[in-house]
Structure formats: C-alpha cells, structure tokens
Amino acid sequence: MKNIYKSFFLVPLLILYACGYSPLYKAQKINFNINDIQTNNKNDYYYLFKNSLKPYTKENQTDLKDLILKANLSKVKRIFSKDSKGNALVYSLEITLNLEAFNNDNLILNKNIRKKFKYNHKSDLFDLNRYEENIEKNLIKSISEDVIFLLSKSIEEK
C-alpha cells in the first residue's frame, strides 16, 4: 500500500522534471532598477501599482540599469448587460495603463496594457463594492506582472 502512495507522488514529479518545467518569473533575470514612477493622476490605482513594483526599486545597485517610468492608469466601469426593467445584471471593469519607460532619457518602452473583467451584479452593495475592489487589485497586480515581463524583455533586447 505504501508503494502505491509513493508511486502516486513520484510519477507526477518525474513527469514535471522530465518536461523541463520552470516557473516563468523565477527563471527570468531582473536586470533593471526602477528609480521613479511618475504619473499625471495620483489615484488609488496608481498607489496600488507603485506598491506592486516596490520589490524592483532597489537602492544603490550599480550593476542594474536605472529606469524611470511614466504611468497613467485609468479605470472604466460599464454596465455590460441589463434585465428587462433596466437594472444592471453584468458589469465590465477595465483598467488601462499607458506606460513609458526611460533609461538615461532614452525611451526603451512605450506600451498600453488593458485588462478587463466581467462580473455579475450582487444585491448587497457593500459586498459588490468589496468585490470590485478585489477585482481592481487583481487586475493591477496582473498589469504590474506584465510590466515587469515587458521591461525585462526590452532591457534584454537593447
């Protein structure tokens, strides 16, 4: 019976090892340092975005390329679907980032990133607001992961 349990855990481990699995962000070498993040609109989304990039703002690193980011975040909430009475059934939340990255006053990245999420209406407005805040945090986290990936790729190419 113990051999069955051992083989049950050993076979998936061997399959993952044999296929060359490696985590996407773990294998990636981060070769840049974000010195400053500038924006035209300092809203809640900006601070969430800035805090999610905080691990990449190391001080006194001489071997890394210093970057300055200009980021403008905007949020659009739309009613996607209504019932016969005109009440909202489904919402669409979209967060857009317009990003410019500079290294020594040279533009190295100019990208627009847009993330959308559709969700159903909840009868309790407090729960709906908390749910929307959670969605916003997750979308901004996803955008910041895309930014790190794009920055590392653009630094690698130049």
Contact map, one row per residue, 1 for C-alpha under 8 A:
11111000000000000000000000000000000000000000000000000000000000000000000000000000000000000000000000000000000000000000000000000000000000000000000000000000000000
11111100000000000000000000000000000000000000000000000000000000000000000000000000000000000000000000000000000000000000000000000000000000000000000000000000000000
11111110000000000000000000000000000000000000000000000000000000000000000000000000000000000000000000000000000000000000000000000000000000000000000000000000000000
11111111000000000000000000000000000000000000000000000000000000000000000000000000000000000000000000000000000000000000000000000000000000000000000000000000000000
11111111100000000000000000000000000000000000000000000000000000000000000000000000000000000000000000000000000000000000000000000000000000000000000000000000000000
01111111110000000000000000000000000000000000000000000000000000000000000000000000000000000000000000000000000000000000000000000000000000000000000000000000000000
00111111111000000000000000000000000000000000000000000000000000000000000000000000000000000000000000000000000000000000000000000000000000000000000000000000000000
00011111111100000000000000000000000000000000000000000000000000000000000000000000000000000000000000000000000000000000000000000000000000000000000000000000000000
00001111111110000000000000000000000000000000000000000000000000000000000000000000000000000000000000000000000000000000000000000000000000000000000000000000000000
00000111111111000000000000000000000000000000000000000000000000000000000000000000000000000000000000000000000000000000000000000000000000000000000000000000000000
00000011111111100000000000000000000000000000000000000000000000000000000000000000000000000000000000000000000000000000000000000000000000000000000000000000000000
00000001111111110000000000000000000000000000000000000000000000000000000000000000000000000000000000000000000000000000000000000000000000000000000000000000000000
00000000111111111000000000000000000000000000000000000000000000000000000000000000000000000000000000000000000000000000000000000000000000000000000000000000000000
00000000011111111100000000000000000000000000000000000000000000000000000000000000000000000000000000000000000000000000000000000000000000000000000000000000000000
00000000001111111110000000000000000000000000000000000000000000000000000000000000000000000000000000000000000000000000000000000000000000000000000000000000000000
00000000000111111111100000000000000000000000000000000000000000000000000000000000000000000000000000000000000000000000000000000000000000000000000000000000000000
00000000000011111111100000000000000000000000000000000000000000000000000000000000000000000000000000000000000000000000000000000000000000000000000000000000000000
00000000000001111111100000000000000000000000000000000000000000000000000000000000000000000000000000000000000000000000000000000000000000000000000000000000000000
00000000000000111111100000000000000000000000000000000000000000000000000000000000000000000000000000000000000000000000000000000000000000000000000000000000000000
00000000000000011111110000000000000000000000000000000000000000000000000000000000000000000000000000000000000000000000000000000000000000000000000000000000000000
00000000000000011111111000000000000000000000000000000000000000000000000000000000000000000000000000000000000000000000000000000000000000000000000000000000000000
00000000000000000001111101100000000000000000000000000000000000000000000000000000000000000000000000000000000000000000000000000000000000000000000000000000000000
00000000000000000000111111100000000000000000000000000000000000000000000000000000000000000000000000000000000000000000000000000000000000000000000000000000000000
00000000000000000000011111110000000000000000000000000000000000000000000000000000000000000000000000000000000000000000000000000000000000000000000000000000000000
00000000000000000000001111110000000000000000000000000000000000000000000000000000000000000000000000000000000000000000000000000000000000000000000000001000000000
00000000000000000000011111111000000000000000000000000000000000000000000000000000000000000000000000000000000000000000000000000000000000000000000000000000000000
00000000000000000000011111111000000000000000000000000000000000000000000000000000000000000000000000000000000000000000000000000000000000000000000000000000000000
00000000000000000000000111111100000000000000000000000000000000000000000000000000000000000000000000000000000000000000000000000000000000000000000000000000000000
00000000000000000000000001111110000000000000000000000000000000000000000000000000000000000000000000000000000000000000000000000000000000000000000000000001000000
00000000000000000000000000011111000000000000000000000000000000000000000000000000000000000000000000000000000000000000000000000000000000000000000000000001000000
00000000000000000000000000001111100000000000000000000000000000111000000000000000000000000000000000000000000000000000000000000000000000000000000000000001001000
00000000000000000000000000000111110000000000000000000001000000011110000000000000000000000000000000000000000000000000000000000000000000000000000000000001001000
00000000000000000000000000000011111000000000000000000001110010011110000000000000000000000000000000000000000000000000000000000000000000000000000000000000000000
00000000000000000000000000000001111110000000000000000001110000000111100000000000000000000000000000000000000000000000000000000000000000000000000000000000000000
00000000000000000000000000000000111110000000000000000000110000000111000000000000000000000000000000000000000000000000000000000000000000000000000000000000000000
00000000000000000000000000000000011111000000000000000000000000000011100000000000000000000000000000000000000000000000000000000000000000000000000000000000000000
00000000000000000000000000000000011111100000000001000000000000000001111000000000000000000000000000000000000000000000000000000000000000000000000000000000000000
00000000000000000000000000000000000111110000000000000000000000000001111000000000000000000000000000000000000000000000000000000000000000000000000000000000000000
00000000000000000000000000000000000011111100010000000000000000000000011100000000000000000000000000000000000000000000000000000000000000000000000000000000000000
00000000000000000000000000000000000001111100000000000000000000000000001100000000000000000000000000000000000000000000000000000000000000000000000000000000000000
00000000000000000000000000000000000000111110010000000000000000000000000110000000000000000000000000000000000000000000000000000000000000000000000000000000000000
00000000000000000000000000000000000000111111111000000000000000000000000000000000000000000000000000000000000000000000000000000000000000000000000000000000000000
00000000000000000000000000000000000000001111111000000000000000000000000000000000000000000000000000000000000000000000000000000000000000000000000000000000000000
00000000000000000000000000000000000000000111111100000000000000000000000000000000000000000000000000000000000000000000000000000000000000000000000000000000000000
00000000000000000000000000000000000000000111111110000000000000000000000011000000000000000000000000000000000000000000000000000000000000010001000000000000000000
00000000000000000000000000000000000000101111111111000000000000000000000110000000000000000000000000000000000000000000000000000000000000000000000000000000000000
00000000000000000000000000000000000000000111111111100000000000000000000000000000000000000000000000000000000000000000000000000000000000000000000000000000000000
00000000000000000000000000000000000000000001111111110000000000000000000000000000000000000000000000000000000000000000000000000000000000001001000000000000000000
00000000000000000000000000000000000000000000111111111000000000000000000000000000000000000000000000000000000000000000000000000000000000000001100100000000000000
00000000000000000000000000000000000010000000011111111100000000000000000000000000000000000000000000000000000000000000000000000000000000000000000000000000000000
00000000000000000000000000000000000000000000001111111100000000000000000000000000000000000000000000000000000000000000000000000000000000000000000000000000000000
00000000000000000000000000000000000000000000000111111110000000000000000000000000000000000000000000000000000000000000000000000000000000000000100100000000000000
00000000000000000000000000000000000000000000000011111111100000000000000000000000000000000000000000000000000000000000000000000000000000000000000100000000000000
00000000000000000000000000000000000000000000000001111111100000000000000000000000000000000000000000000000000000000000000000000000000000000000000000000000000000
00000000000000000000000000000000000000000000000000011111110000000000000000000000000000000000000000000000000000000000000000000000000000000000000000000000000000
00000000000000000000000000000001110000000000000000001111110000000000000000000000000000000000000000000000000000000000000000000000000000000000000000000000000000
00000000000000000000000000000000111000000000000000001111111000000000000000000000000000000000000000000000000000000000000000000000000000000000000000000000000000
00000000000000000000000000000000111000000000000000000011111110000000000000000000000000000000000000000000000000000000000000000000000000000000000000000000000000
00000000000000000000000000000000000000000000000000000000111110000000000000000000000000000000000000000000000000000000000000000000000000000000000000000000000000
00000000000000000000000000000000000000000000000000000000011111000000000000000000000000000000000000000000000000000000000000000000000000000000000000000000000000
00000000000000000000000000000000100000000000000000000000011111110000000000000000000000000000000000000000000000000000000000000000000000000000000000000000000000
00000000000000000000000000000000000000000000000000000000000111111000000000000000000000000000000000000000000000000000000000000000000000000000000000000000000000
00000000000000000000000000000010000000000000000000000000000011111000000000000000000000000000000000000000000000000000000000000000000000000000000000000000000000
00000000000000000000000000000011100000000000000000000000000011111100000000000000000000000000000000000000000000000000000000000000000000000000000000000000000000
00000000000000000000000000000011100000000000000000000000000001111110000000000000000000000000000000000010000000000000000000000000000000000000000000000000000000
00000000000000000000000000000001111000000000000000000000000000011111000000000000000000000000000000000011000000000000000000000000000000000000000000000000000000
00000000000000000000000000000001111100000000000000000000000000001111100000000000000000000000000000001111000000000000000000000000000000000000000000000000000000
00000000000000000000000000000000011111000000000000000000000000000111110000000000000000000000000000001110000000000000000000000000000000000000000000000000000000
00000000000000000000000000000000010111000000000000000000000000000011111000000000000000000000000000111100000000000000000000000000000000000000000000000000000000
00000000000000000000000000000000000011100000000000000000000000000001111100000000000000000000000001111000000000000000000000000000000000000000000000000000000000
00000000000000000000000000000000000011110000000000000000000000000000111110000000000000000000000011110000000000000000000000000000000000000000000000000000000000
00000000000000000000000000000000000000111000010000000000000000000000011111000000000000000000000011100000000000000000000000000000000000000000000000000000000000
00000000000000000000000000000000000000001000110000000000000000000000001111100000000000000000001111000000000000000000000000000000000000000000000000000000000000
00000000000000000000000000000000000000000000100000000000000000000000000111110000000000000000001110000000000000000000000000000000000000000000000000000000000000
00000000000000000000000000000000000000000000000000000000000000000000000011111000000000000000111100000000000000000000000000000000000000000000000000000000000000
00000000000000000000000000000000000000000000000000000000000000000000000001111100000000000000111000000000000000000000000000000000000000000000000000000000000000
00000000000000000000000000000000000000000000000000000000000000000000000000111110000000000011110000000000000000000000000000000000000000000000000000000000000000
00000000000000000000000000000000000000000000000000000000000000000000000000011111000000000011100000000000000000000000000000000000000000000000000000000000000000
00000000000000000000000000000000000000000000000000000000000000000000000000001111110000011111000000000000000000000000000000000000000000000000000000000000000000
00000000000000000000000000000000000000000000000000000000000000000000000000000111110000011111000000000000000000000000010000000000000000000000000000000000000000
00000000000000000000000000000000000000000000000000000000000000000000000000000011111000011110000000000000000000000000000000000000000000000000000000000000000000
00000000000000000000000000000000000000000000000000000000000000000000000000000011111111111100000000000000000000000000000000000000000000000000000000000000000000
00000000000000000000000000000000000000000000000000000000000000000000000000000000111111111000000000000000000000000000000000000000000000000000000000000000000000
00000000000000000000000000000000000000000000000000000000000000000000000000000000011111100000000000000000000000000000000000000000000000000000000000000000000000
00000000000000000000000000000000000000000000000000000000000000000000000000000000011111100000000000000000000000000000000000000000000000000000000000000000000000
00000000000000000000000000000000000000000000000000000000000000000000000000000000011111110000000000000000000000000000000000000000000000000000000000000000000000
00000000000000000000000000000000000000000000000000000000000000000000000000000000011111111000000000000000000000000000000000000000000000000000000000000000000000
00000000000000000000000000000000000000000000000000000000000000000000000000000011111001111110000000000000000000000000000010000000000000000000000000000000000000
00000000000000000000000000000000000000000000000000000000000000000000000000000011111000111110000000000000000000000000000110000000000000000000000000000000000000
00000000000000000000000000000000000000000000000000000000000000000000000000000011110000011111000000000000000000000000011110000000000000000000000000000000000000
00000000000000000000000000000000000000000000000000000000000000000000000000001111100000011111100000000000000000000000011110000000000000000000000000000000000000
00000000000000000000000000000000000000000000000000000000000000000000000000001111000000000111110000000000000000000001111000000000000000000000000000000000000000
00000000000000000000000000000000000000000000000000000000000000000000000000111100000000000011111000000000000000000001110000000000000000000000000000000000000000
00000000000000000000000000000000000000000000000000000000000000000000000000111000000000000001111100000000000000000111100000000000000000000000000000000000000000
00000000000000000000000000000000000000000000000000000000000000000000000011110000000000000000111110000000000000000111000000000000000000010011000000000000000000
00000000000000000000000000000000000000000000000000000000000000000000000011100000000000000000011111000000000000011110000000000000000000000000000000000000000000
00000000000000000000000000000000000000000000000000000000000000000000001111000000000000000000001111100000000000011100000000000000000000000000001000000000000000
00000000000000000000000000000000000000000000000000000000000000000000011110000000000000000000000111110000000001111000000000000000000000000000000000000000000000
00000000000000000000000000000000000000000000000000000000000000000000111100000000000000000000000011111000000011111000000000000000000000000000000000000000000000
00000000000000000000000000000000000000000000000000000000000000000000111000000000000000000000000001111100001111100000000000000000000000000000000000000000000000
00000000000000000000000000000000000000000000000000000000000000000011110000000000000000000000000000111110001111000000000000000000000000000000000000000010000000
00000000000000000000000000000000000000000000000000000000000000000011100000000000000000000000000000011111111110000000000000000000000000000000000000000000000000
00000000000000000000000000000000000000000000000000000000000000001111000000000000000000000000000000001111111100000000000000000000000000000000000000000000000000
00000000000000000000000000000000000000000000000000000000000000000110000000000000000000000000000000000111110000000000000000000000000000000000000000000000000000
00000000000000000000000000000000000000000000000000000000000000000000000000000000000000000000000000000111111000000000000000000000000000000000000000000000000000
00000000000000000000000000000000000000000000000000000000000000000000000000000000000000000000000000000111111100000000000000000000000000000000000000000000000000
00000000000000000000000000000000000000000000000000000000000000000000000000000000000000000000000000011110111111000000000000000000000000000000000000000000000000
00000000000000000000000000000000000000000000000000000000000000000000000000000000000000000000000000011110011111000000000000000000000000000000000000000000011000
00000000000000000000000000000000000000000000000000000000000000000000000000000000000000000000000000111100001111100000000000000000000000000000000000000010010000
00000000000000000000000000000000000000000000000000000000000000000000000000000000000000000000000001111000001111110000000000000000000000000000000000000000000000
00000000000000000000000000000000000000000000000000000000000000000000000000000000000000000000000001110000000011111000000000000000000000000000000000000000000000
00000000000000000000000000000000000000000000000000000000000000000000000000000000000000000000000111100000000001111100000000000000000000000000000000000000000000
00000000000000000000000000000000000000000000000000000000000000000000000000000000000000000000000111100000000000111110000000000000000000000000001000000000000000
00000000000000000000000000000000000000000000000000000000000000000000000000000000000000000000011110000000000000011111000000000000000000000000001000000000000000
00000000000000000000000000000000000000000000000000000000000000000000000000000000000000000000011100000000000000001111100000000000000000000010001000000000000000
00000000000000000000000000000000000000000000000000000000000000000000000000000000000000000001111000000000000000000111110000000000000000000010000000000000000000
00000000000000000000000000000000000000000000000000000000000000000000000000000000000000000001110000000000000000000011111000000000000000100000000000000000000000
00000000000000000000000000000000000000000000000000000000000000000000000000000001000000000111100000000000000000000001111100000000000000000000000000000000000000
00000000000000000000000000000000000000000000000000000000000000000000000000000000000000000111000000000000000000000000111110000000000000000000000000000000000000
00000000000000000000000000000000000000000000000000000000000000000000000000000000000000001110000000000000000000000000011111000000000000000000000000000000000000
00000000000000000000000000000000000000000000000000000000000000000000000000000000000000011110000000000000000000000000001111100001000000000000000000000000000000
00000000000000000000000000000000000000000000000000000000000000000000000000000000000000000000000000000000000000000000000111111011000000000000000000000000000000
00000000000000000000000000000000000000000000000000000000000000000000000000000000000000000000000000000000000000000000000011111001000000000000000000000000000000
00000000000000000000000000000000000000000000000000000000000000000000000000000000000000000000000000000000000000000000000001111111000000000000000000000000000000
00000000000000000000000000000000000000000000000000000000000000000000000000000000000000000000000000000000000000000000000001111111100000000000000000000000000000
00000000000000000000000000000000000000000000000000000000000000000000000000000000000000000000000000000000000000000000000000011111110000000000000000000000000000
00000000000000000000000000000000000000000000000000000000000000000000000000000000000000000000000000000000000000000000000001011111111000000000000000000000000000
00000000000000000000000000000000000000000000000000000000000000000000000000000000000000000000000000000000000000000000000011111111111100000000000000000000000000
00000000000000000000000000000000000000000000000000000000000000000000000000000000000000000000000000000000000000000000000000001111111110000000000000000000000000
00000000000000000000000000000000000000000000000000000000000000000000000000000000000000000000000000000000000000000000000000000111111111000000000000000000000000
00000000000000000000000000000000000000000000000000000000000000000000000000000000000000000000000000000000000000000000000000000011111111100000000000000000000000
00000000000000000000000000000000000000000000000000000000000000000000000000000000000000000000000000000000000000000000000000000001111111110000000000000000000000
00000000000000000000000000000000000000000000000000000000000000000000000000000000000000000000000000000000000000000000000000000000111111111000000000000000000000
00000000000000000000000000000000000000000000000000000000000000000000000000000000000000000000000000000000000000000000000000000000011111111100000000000000000000
00000000000000000000000000000000000000000000000000000000000000000000000000000000000000000000000000000000000000000000100000000000001111111110000000000000000000
00000000000000000000000000000000000000000000100000000000000000000000000000000000000000000000001000000000000000000000000000000000000111111111000000000000000000
00000000000000000000000000000000000000000000000100000000000000000000000000000000000000000000000000000000000000000000000000000000000011111111100000000000000000
00000000000000000000000000000000000000000000000000000000000000000000000000000000000000000000000000000000000000000000000000000000000001111111110000000000000000
00000000000000000000000000000000000000000000000000000000000000000000000000000000000000000000001000000000000000000011000000000000000000111111111000000000000000
00000000000000000000000000000000000000000000100110000000000000000000000000000000000000000000001000000000000000000000000000000000000000011111111100000000000000
00000000000000000000000000000000000000000000000010010000000000000000000000000000000000000000000000000000000000000000000000000000000000001111111110000000000000
00000000000000000000000000000000000000000000000000000000000000000000000000000000000000000000000000000000000000000000000000000000000000000111111111000000000000
00000000000000000000000000000000000000000000000000000000000000000000000000000000000000000000000010000000000000001110000000000000000000000011111111100000000000
00000000000000000000000000000000000000000000000010011000000000000000000000000000000000000000000000000000000000000000000000000000000000000001111111110000000000
00000000000000000000000000000000000000000000000000000000000000000000000000000000000000000000000000000000000000000000000000000000000000000000111111111000000000
00000000000000000000000000000000000000000000000000000000000000000000000000000000000000000000000000000000000000000000000000000000000000000000011111111100000000
00000000000000000000000000000000000000000000000000000000000000000000000000000000000000000000000000000000000000000000000000000000000000000000001111111110000000
00000000000000000000000000000000000000000000000000000000000000000000000000000000000000000000000000000000000000000000000000000000000000000000000111111111000000
00000000000000000000000010000000000000000000000000000000000000000000000000000000000000000000000000000000000000000000000000000000000000000000000011111111100000
00000000000000000000000000000000000000000000000000000000000000000000000000000000000000000000000000000000000000000000000000000000000000000000000001111111110000
00000000000000000000000000000000000000000000000000000000000000000000000000000000000000000000000000001000000010000000000000000000000000000000000000111111111000
00000000000000000000000000001111000000000000000000000000000000000000000000000000000000000000000000000000000000000000000000000000000000000000000000011111111100
00000000000000000000000000000000000000000000000000000000000000000000000000000000000000000000000000000000000000000000000000000000000000000000000000001111111110
00000000000000000000000000000000000000000000000000000000000000000000000000000000000000000000000000000000000110000000000000000000000000000000000000000111111111
00000000000000000000000000000011000000000000000000000000000000000000000000000000000000000000000000000000000100000000000000000000000000000000000000000011111111
00000000000000000000000000000000000000000000000000000000000000000000000000000000000000000000000000000000000000000000000000000000000000000000000000000001111111
00000000000000000000000000000000000000000000000000000000000000000000000000000000000000000000000000000000000000000000000000000000000000000000000000000000111111
00000000000000000000000000000000000000000000000000000000000000000000000000000000000000000000000000000000000000000000000000000000000000000000000000000000011111
